[in-house]
């Protein structure tokens, strides 16, 4: 695809977006996403989840499972792209390597949606628990404004630095053209990605987890349908995968905005002028999950560089291709688990605002058991069926064999990882951002160090063992930290405002 054609296509995407977003405001138009959203809201509002009174086990399942599924579907954006890209005739393998190089950059972009979405929804849920709807509306409007600003800044910044970023993230001379094409188009759709992901948290926080799931489901279906059309029918190759993803995110974005603008929501969306003090509190609460995602990019940079350096010419690209497949499998574990723990955060924050320790204890226990059950199933699949997953991406026996070994190595400690995810996200929901951030940084530092050091002693492929080393040690540290917090603040009835941010911030605001 020529450069002129590529940017013409991007211009057309933005042009169509303006038309779509203008249509959202027209309430008399029946056949828009707004009409669809209103129909679904009329159906879903028959029962709005009550975070303070509903049975805890059923509430956790009703909220976390849809959020888990939504995160799983979100993963399909990148995985489906990689599957189709990997099967492009003649250039599939090198195109997949290019897509793999882009993956951590895309993760870095997406992490900013998490920064605002999780941070804002936690504070939003605290205020709802305190019965302060006016403050909750202010938080929602500020988060929307912050995402608009971030999407504009990040689009410009990443377009200006993409060549440098791709080289840093491990692009070789052979894979660079494919990575550059994919990233250029994807970055121009940053606006849709950040708004759809970031604002979707507030749908769940208002007691509509099924609608949050529908948001991502719409995007996934559009992506799955359009990928083969653009890649194979229009012969756009890897550019087609990027275009399909942008259009899918556009669809999700329109739906999210229509839902939040609907009068059926208890706290409807209204644009607010960003407030520096409030933005600081949102960023403080969202920084820990943001860091978890953002530092994944740094680790993948290190891994790609290590694999390229120790693997040497030719074999380095082979290792990166297999690492892309392995990381895709890990996304099927970590993203749904993040959905479970992230989906539970509004429940914890709401009851924190309401001062109900007993419900917080039960929520955390239910979430932990749910995570353990999920990771146990995925661990068994990784033992017995990894070749099936690897075979979806490639028919090369060498790639499949190496990917199977890598999947088994990466997943050695995924069951203990359940404790890390549950406790860190629970601490964040309670406002203990410094502690949760410290635990996240500790794990990432271990992961990074092991990725860089193991290959010097055991060869390039040993970098795949960095994940279980970090997960095992972090499990011990995070569990011990949670037990201390539990003993001090949650075991017996008491004043929850002593923990961190909750009611004190409300009074200050």
Number of C-alpha atoms within 10 A of each C-alpha: 12 8 9 9 10 15 14 11 14 19 13 11 18 16 11 12 18 11 10 16 14 9 17 19 12 11 10 10 12 10 9 17 21 25 19 14 24 18 11 15 18 10 10 17 13 8 9 12 19 13 24 17 10 11 13 20 14 11 21 23 18 17 28 28 22 23 32 24 22 28 27 24 24 23 21 23 25 23 21 21 23 26 21 23 30 25 19 19 10 9 14 20 23 24 26 31 31 32 31 28 32 28 23 22 24 19 16 19 23 19 26 26 28 28 25 31 29 34 29 32 32 30 31 27 28 29 26 25 24 18 14 14 16 11 15 23 21 20 24 24 19 25 33 25 18 19 23 15 13 19 23 13 13 17 18 13 12 19 15 11 10 18 17 11 18 23 16 16 23 28 29 21 8 14 21 22 16 22 28 22 22 22 26 20 23 23 24 24 24 26 23 24 24 26 28 27 28 27 27 30 27 28 22 24 27 22 24 22 27 20 23 29 24 21 27 31 21 18 26 26 15 21 27 19 12 19 28 21 16 19 22 18 12 10 14 17 26 31 24 27 30 28 26 25 26 27 20 27 30 26 24 28 27 23 28 27 22 22 26 23 19 17 13 15 17 13 21 19 24 15 13 16 13 17 14 10 9 18 17 12 17 25 19 21 29 29 25 29 25 25 20 18 21 23 21 20 23 18 21 24 23 20 27 26 20 26 28 22 15 16 19 14 11 11 15 21 25 21 26 27 28 29 26 25 32 25 20 23 23 17 20 18 21 20 21 27 29 23 22 30 28 29 30 28 28 31 31 31 30 29 25 27 23 19 20 19 21 13 20 21 15 16 22 22 16 19 27 20 13 22 25 20 14 18 22 16 12 19 19 13 14 24 16 11 12 21 17 13 19 25 18 16 25 23 12 11 11 11 20 22 15 20 26 23 18 25 26 20 20 22 25 19 20 24 21 21 25 26 22 27 23 28 25 26 28 26 23 28 32 29 26 20 22 16 18 27 23 14 22 24 16 17 23 22 15 17 23 23 15 21 28 19 15 18 22 13 8 10 14 23 20 19 27 24 20 23 22 20 18 22 25 18 17 23 22 14 14 24 16 13 16 20 13 11 15 14 10 12 16 20 13 11 11 13 12 19 17 11 17 15 21 25 20 11 14 15 7 6 9
